[in-house]
Amino acid sequence: MAKVNITIDRIRKEDVSHVLGIIRGLPEWFILNAVAEIKEAAKRLPGFVARVGDVVRGFIILEERECCVEIAWLAVEKGFQGRGLGTLLLRAAESYACSKGKPVLTVKTYGGMDYEPYLETLAFYKKKGFKLYEVVEEYKPFNGQPAAILIKTLDCRKPFE
Ligand SMILES: CC(C)(COP(=O)(O)OP(=O)(O)OC[C@H]1O[C@@H](n2cnc3c(N)ncnc32)[C@H](O)[C@@H]1OP(=O)(O)O)[C@@H](O)C(=O)NCCC(=O)NCCS
């Protein structure tokens, strides 16, 4: 697929409505509850947006933990997937984690191995160097559904382009 001209910026208040629009366009991945949670998270937590031209087409929201930095939310608008936005957002997250002296990224994602959209999500994370730590079969914050916990150890000595 054609590469596009992408810029990555810190997420700002005025980006939140675009972020929520992206989530509403991905019903295979995000239930409606997620909209309210992401609205709150986008205001409270650090994160980045990927713009194509002037328009926000993807975002990542991060949560700093004692051990590491967790990817709380990540999404790219459907028509812009597969063009490198997710990779650049991950790179921004890696750079952020290193800047905090925490060379480990984690993410919890749906861990049922029977649902194609999230198998694609898992494939994306694995391609980007994440390893499966554990599948929690009945994970309460996911309403008792399975969660896959993935981890990536970062080499913070490498420069981030
Ligand atoms: C997962 C997601 C963020 C990836 O972003 P993206 O912009 O599409 O990813 P990229 O274009 O940077 O692709 C990165 C790599 O992953 C691979 N990849 C992307 N989508 C993939 C898929 N569906 N299946 C397998 N591999 C995939 C690409 O081939 C690419 O490989 P390369 O680096 O060798 O070229 C995006 O597809 C998305 O928003 N998915 C729906 C929501 C979601 O899953 N969010 C995460 C919830 S935890």
Ligand as a Chemical Component Dictionary entry (heavy atoms), coordinates in Angstrom:
data_LIG
# 
_chem_comp.id                   LIG 
_chem_comp.type                 NON-POLYMER 
_chem_comp.pdbx_formal_charge   0 
_chem_comp.three_letter_code    LIG 
# 
loop_
_chem_comp_atom.comp_id 
_chem_comp_atom.atom_id 
_chem_comp_atom.alt_atom_id 
_chem_comp_atom.type_symbol 
_chem_comp_atom.charge 
_chem_comp_atom.model_Cartn_x 
_chem_comp_atom.model_Cartn_y 
_chem_comp_atom.model_Cartn_z 
_chem_comp_atom.pdbx_ordinal 
LIG C1  C1  C 0 -2.903 -2.494 15.019 1  
LIG C2  C2  C 0 -2.783 -1.133 14.332 2  
LIG C3  C3  C 0 -2.632 -0.037 15.382 3  
LIG C4  C4  C 0 -1.524 -1.168 13.445 4  
LIG O1  O1  O 0 -1.369 0.094  12.841 5  
LIG P1  P1  P 0 -1.042 0.193  11.282 6  
LIG O2  O2  O 0 -0.810 1.624  10.965 7  
LIG O3  O3  O 0 -2.085 -0.519 10.541 8  
LIG O4  O4  O 0 0.323  -0.638 11.238 9  
LIG P2  P2  P 0 1.565  -0.420 10.251 10 
LIG O5  O5  O 0 1.098  0.033  8.918  11 
LIG O6  O6  O 0 2.574  0.428  10.946 12 
LIG O7  O7  O 0 2.082  -1.904 10.126 13 
LIG C5  C5  C 0 3.142  -2.356 10.892 14 
LIG C6  C6  C 0 3.468  -3.768 10.545 15 
LIG O8  O8  O 0 2.474  -4.632 11.056 16 
LIG C7  C7  C 0 1.936  -5.398 10.017 17 
LIG N1  N1  N 0 0.493  -5.424 10.159 18 
LIG C8  C8  C 0 -0.332 -4.368 10.194 19 
LIG N2  N2  N 0 -1.606 -4.800 10.251 20 
LIG C9  C9  C 0 -1.531 -6.146 10.245 21 
LIG C10 C10 C 0 -2.497 -7.160 10.239 22 
LIG N3  N3  N 0 -3.796 -6.847 10.222 23 
LIG N4  N4  N 0 -2.089 -8.440 10.222 24 
LIG C11 C11 C 0 -0.765 -8.749 10.179 25 
LIG N5  N5  N 0 0.201  -7.828 10.160 26 
LIG C12 C12 C 0 -0.179 -6.543 10.190 27 
LIG C13 C13 C 0 2.286  -4.679 8.722  28 
LIG O9  O9  O 0 2.458  -5.596 7.660  29 
LIG C14 C14 C 0 3.556  -3.970 9.040  30 
LIG O10 O10 O 0 4.681  -4.767 8.798  31 
LIG P3  P3  P 0 6.081  -4.104 8.294  32 
LIG O11 O11 O 0 6.538  -3.205 9.420  33 
LIG O12 O12 O 0 6.960  -5.278 8.078  34 
LIG O13 O13 O 0 5.739  -3.350 7.061  35 
LIG C15 C15 C 0 -4.002 -0.820 13.423 36 
LIG O14 O14 O 0 -4.091 -1.779 12.407 37 
LIG C16 C16 C 0 -5.310 -0.720 14.183 38 
LIG O15 O15 O 0 -5.713 0.374  14.605 39 
LIG N6  N6  N 0 -6.010 -1.857 14.354 40 
LIG C17 C17 C 0 -7.309 -1.844 15.019 41 
LIG C18 C18 C 0 -7.262 -1.431 16.468 42 
LIG C19 C19 C 0 -6.263 -2.206 17.276 43 
LIG O16 O16 O 0 -6.026 -3.385 17.074 44 
LIG N7  N7  N 0 -5.673 -1.518 18.263 45 
LIG C20 C20 C 0 -4.782 -2.111 19.226 46 
LIG C21 C21 C 0 -5.608 -2.590 20.383 47 
LIG S1  S1  S 0 -4.580 -3.089 21.726 48 
# 
loop_
_chem_comp_bond.comp_id 
_chem_comp_bond.atom_id_1 
_chem_comp_bond.atom_id_2 
_chem_comp_bond.value_order 
_chem_comp_bond.pdbx_ordinal 
LIG C1  C2  SING 1  
LIG C2  C3  SING 2  
LIG C2  C4  SING 3  
LIG C2  C15 SING 4  
LIG C4  O1  SING 5  
LIG O1  P1  SING 6  
LIG P1  O2  DOUB 7  
LIG P1  O3  SING 8  
LIG P1  O4  SING 9  
LIG O4  P2  SING 10 
LIG P2  O5  DOUB 11 
LIG P2  O6  SING 12 
LIG P2  O7  SING 13 
LIG O7  C5  SING 14 
LIG C5  C6  SING 15 
LIG C6  O8  SING 16 
LIG C6  C14 SING 17 
LIG O8  C7  SING 18 
LIG C7  N1  SING 19 
LIG C7  C13 SING 20 
LIG N1  C8  SING 21 
LIG N1  C12 SING 22 
LIG C8  N2  DOUB 23 
LIG N2  C9  SING 24 
LIG C9  C10 SING 25 
LIG C9  C12 DOUB 26 
LIG C10 N3  SING 27 
LIG C10 N4  DOUB 28 
LIG N4  C11 SING 29 
LIG C11 N5  DOUB 30 
LIG N5  C12 SING 31 
LIG C13 O9  SING 32 
LIG C13 C14 SING 33 
LIG C14 O10 SING 34 
LIG O10 P3  SING 35 
LIG P3  O11 DOUB 36 
LIG P3  O12 SING 37 
LIG P3  O13 SING 38 
LIG C15 O14 SING 39 
LIG C15 C16 SING 40 
LIG C16 O15 DOUB 41 
LIG C16 N6  SING 42 
LIG N6  C17 SING 43 
LIG C17 C18 SING 44 
LIG C18 C19 SING 45 
LIG C19 O16 DOUB 46 
LIG C19 N7  SING 47 
LIG N7  C20 SING 48 
LIG C20 C21 SING 49 
LIG C21 S1  SING 50 
# 
